[in-house]
Amino acid sequence: MKDWWQATFPKGRQSLIISDAHGYPVQIAYGEKGRGKPLILLHGMGSWSYNWRYSIDPLSKYFRVICFDAKGYGFSEKPLSRRENNSHQIIEFERIIQALCDEPAVIVAESLGGLVALALAQRNPDLIGRLVVVNVPIFAKYLPHWAMRLLALTPLEIVQAIDYLRLAYLFAPLFREIMAIERRGELFDPSILTPEDAYWIAYPFIELPGTIAKVAEELQIAAQEIDNCQANKPNMLSKIQNDLSAIKCPTLILWGEQDGWFPASHGKKLHQCIPNSKLQILSNCCHDASTGSSEVVNAAVLEFLQDTSFL
């Protein structure tokens, strides 16, 4: 199988060293294509840059498109010796933008990536010129998938042992097929997921040790955040919810009408909370909008940026 990074980006996969939330150097994998103002594509939970495969070329005709794998995901470093805190992705995303961009960027972020982007828009608004969020778990009351809940309940030491033994690698065909079945469940038209898609979606979990353990750790953080939010205990999720009105940059909210993970009513509520926002409901679209409705998403992003004088 041809290397996806080399086939997609002129310089292939590049590496960036940042200080993570603990102050340790960590290697981030990224690729970029196009020229002009920076536009960053941010993936969701358990995904990596490949999820934006249908947006990179169309958007790079107008922008310098940057895709990166968050720490612990995809091809980025997966430090297993230290536990993460609930705000680490926000801090690390901030440092990635500061390292790669010398002007405010357009952020297009899906699912958990959208939550991170909303938090950063509150924390450091000067970094973001325009914001697009897609199917965000901003009002989630539980983890939406059984496999997520299972990993969140499994002691991390057990998950690390599974990862260390390379069980996903040993049972790669089965593991790949299970992941493909689950990913098809997030698509309005499951038939669009190709064998090549199945190969690359599962690749980090099968080939790159530490991926499963880091995703499990992120799920455990997410589960604890949701539980604390529901119990009115201190948590980051409530802080983001309560400060949505502070987001001043023009914001586009895209939401799949058939999203079975987070209903479209959450998108309408988010739109009401962000003053300078626009909501677009995507028909015939489930949770994985970047794959299942890529043409509509790309067109909506470009129209929004044109309307707000960023294109």
Secondary structure by P-SEA (a helix, b strand, c coil): ccccccccccccbbbbbbbccccbbbbbbbbbbbbccbbbbbbccccccccccccaaaaaaccbbbbbbcccccccccccccccccaaaaaaaaaaaaaccccbbbbbbcaaaaaaaaaaaaaccccccbbbbccccccccccccaaaaaaaaccaaaaaaaaaacccccaaaaaaaaaaaaaaaaccccccccaaaaaaaacccccccaaaaaaaaaaaaaaaaaaaaaaccccaaaaaaaaccccccbbbbbbbcccccccaaaaaaaaaacccbbbbbbcccccccccccaaaaaaaaaaaaaaaccc
